């Protein structure tokens, strides 16, 4: 199976498995999505979805957020980890949104990435999920699967993003990045991986990886 056929198989199988695609982080508008994505760094989406209702009950917009102190924000978001950096980022970006953007989240990668604690991945998620702009945010699941599926060398997330954008049609990016995340969680996790259930890797995956998995399975 050549690369083009592998890519098409991935697209078709993901569409079959996830015809409707749930968004992992609960939010109601671009601002609450931005905050949720920022909190998700090195934290599970499940945990973020437990914490954001507590934070948003007090402040679900930048004007209310800056009425709180960094310390108060930090206390609420502590279970998400990295709370000193994240609380300063949330407070700082809320101030900038009020000063420069009338309290609205800007609709450009450049403006988003200039905000405190907002990196390229966070900006990509917001542009994709809040504004519908084609983007391919690469998280650990996508990075792992693109390598397993022999569609990227797995060197770093920047390379994986470049490869994903080159291989997949632009109009599918926003669906695909979410479909791959869900697939990674359900069928192709980093640990406790069962190749028999992972139909995509079994069909298009790196030969050396599959052989290694089969050897490991046969020893058990």
C-alpha positions in Angstrom: 0.0 0.0 0.0 1.6 3.3 -1.1 1.5 6.5 1.0 -1.5 7.9 -0.9 -3.5 4.7 -0.3 -2.5 4.7 3.4 -3.7 8.3 3.8 -7.0 7.5 2.2 -7.5 4.4 4.4 -6.9 6.5 7.5 -9.4 9.2 6.3 -12.1 6.6 5.4 -11.7 4.5 8.6 -11.8 7.6 10.9 -14.9 8.9 9.1 -16.6 5.5 9.6 -15.7 5.3 13.3 -16.4 9.0 14.1 -19.1 10.3 11.8 -20.0 12.9 14.4 -17.0 14.3 16.4 -17.3 15.4 20.0 -15.1 18.3 21.1 -13.0 17.1 24.0 -13.0 20.4 26.1 -16.3 21.8 27.3 -16.7 25.5 26.4 -19.4 27.9 25.3 -17.4 30.6 23.3 -13.9 31.4 22.1 -12.8 32.8 25.5 -13.8 29.8 27.5 -12.2 27.5 24.9 -9.0 29.5 25.0 -8.9 29.1 28.8 -9.7 25.4 28.7 -7.0 24.7 26.1 -4.4 26.6 28.1 -5.4 24.6 31.2 -5.0 21.3 29.3 -1.2 21.6 29.0 0.2 18.5 30.7 -3.3 17.8 32.1 -6.1 15.4 31.0 -9.2 16.8 29.3 -11.3 15.0 31.9 -9.6 16.9 34.7 -9.9 20.2 32.8 -13.7 19.6 32.3 -14.0 19.1 36.1 -12.2 22.3 36.9 -13.5 24.8 34.3 -17.1 24.9 35.7 -15.6 26.0 39.0 -13.6 28.7 37.4 -16.2 29.9 34.9 -18.9 30.1 37.7 -16.7 33.0 39.0 -15.4 34.3 35.7 -16.3 33.2 32.2 -15.2 36.4 30.4 -12.0 38.6 30.6 -13.8 41.4 32.5 -14.7 39.2 35.4 -11.4 37.3 35.3 -9.4 40.4 36.0 -11.6 41.1 39.0 -10.0 38.0 40.6 -6.4 37.9 41.8 -3.8 35.6 40.2 -3.7 33.8 43.6 -7.5 33.1 43.5 -7.3 31.8 40.0 -4.3 29.6 41.0 -6.2 28.1 43.9 -9.1 27.0 41.6 -7.0 25.6 38.8 -4.3 23.9 41.0 -5.6 20.4 40.2 -4.7 21.0 36.5 -1.0 21.4 37.4 1.5 24.2 36.4 -0.9 26.5 38.3 1.6 29.4 38.9 2.3 29.8 35.2 -1.2 29.1 34.0 -2.9 31.5 36.5 -0.5 34.3 35.5 -1.2 33.5 31.8 -5.0 33.5 32.3 -4.9 36.9 34.2 -2.4 38.4 31.8 -4.2 37.4 28.6 -7.5 38.6 30.0 -6.0 42.0 30.6 -4.6 42.1 27.0 -8.0 41.0 25.5 -9.6 44.0 27.3 -6.9 46.5 26.4 -6.4 45.5 22.8 -9.4 43.6 21.6 -12.5 44.9 23.4 -12.6 41.7 25.5 -12.9 39.5 22.4 -10.5 36.7 21.4 -8.6 37.7 18.3 -9.0 35.6 15.1 -5.4 35.3 14.0 -2.6 32.9 14.8 -0.2 35.7 15.2 -2.3 37.7 17.7 -3.2 34.5 19.7 0.4 33.4 19.9 1.4 36.8 21.2 -0.8 36.3 24.3 0.8 35.1 27.6 1.0 31.3 28.0 -0.5 30.7 24.5 1.7 28.6 22.2 1.2 27.4 18.7 -0.8 24.4 19.6 -3.3 26.4 21.8 -3.7 29.0 19.1 -4.3 26.2 16.5 -7.0 24.6 18.6 -8.8 28.0 19.1 -8.5 28.9 15.4 -9.8 25.5 14.4 -12.6 24.8 17.0 -13.7 28.4 17.8 -13.4 30.0 14.4 -13.4 27.1 11.9 -10.1 28.1 10.3 -8.2 25.0 9.0 -5.4 24.1 11.4 -3.8 20.9 12.6 -2.9 21.1 16.3 -0.6 18.2 17.1 -1.0 16.7 20.6 0.7 13.5 22.0 -1.9 11.2 20.4 -1.5 12.7 16.9 2.3 12.7 17.2 2.3 9.0 18.3 -0.2 7.9 15.6 1.4 9.7 12.7 4.6 7.9 13.6 2.9 4.5 14.1 1.1 4.9 10.7 4.4 5.6 9.0 3.2 9.1 7.9 5.8 11.0 9.8 9.3 10.3 11.2 8.2 11.2 14.7 11.2 13.5 15.1 9.2 16.4 16.8 5.7 17.9 16.8 6.6 20.7 14.4 7.6 18.0 11.8 4.5 15.9 12.5 2.3 19.0 11.9 4.1 19.8 8.6 3.6 16.2 7.4 -0.1 16.1 8.5 -0.8 19.3 6.6 1.1 18.1 3.5 -0.6 14.6 3.4 -4.2 15.4 4.4 -6.6 17.7 2.4 -6.9 21.1 4.0 -10.7 20.9 4.2 -10.5 17.8 6.5 -7.9 19.1 9.0 -10.3 20.3 11.6 -12.2 17.0 11.6 -9.2 14.8 11.3 -7.2 16.2 14.2 -10.1 15.5 16.6 -10.8 12.1 15.0 -7.2 11.0 15.4 -7.2 12.1 19.1 -10.3 10.0 19.8 -8.9 7.1 17.9 -5.6 7.3 19.8 -7.4 7.2 23.1 -9.7 4.4 22.2 -7.7 2.1 20.0 -4.0 3.1 20.0 -2.9 4.3 23.4 0.7 4.8 24.4 0.4 2.1 27.1 -1.8 -1.1 27.2 -1.8 -1.1 23.4 -3.6 -4.0 21.7 -2.6 -4.3 18.0 -5.6 -6.5 17.2 -8.0 -3.7 18.1 -6.0 -1.1 16.4 -7.2 -1.7 12.8 -5.5 1.4 11.3 -2.0 0.6 12.6 -2.5 -3.1 11.8 -3.3 -2.1 8.2 -1.0 0.8 7.4 1.5 0.8 10.3 5.3 0.7 10.2 6.3 -3.0 9.4 9.1 -2.9 12.0 6.7 -1.7 14.7 4.0 -4.3 13.8 6.7 -7.1 13.8 7.9 -5.9 17.2 4.4 -5.9 18.6 3.7 -9.4 17.3 6.9 -10.7 18.8 6.0 -9.2 22.2 2.5 -10.7 21.9 3.8 -14.2 21.0 6.2 -14.2 24.1 3.2 -13.8 26.5 
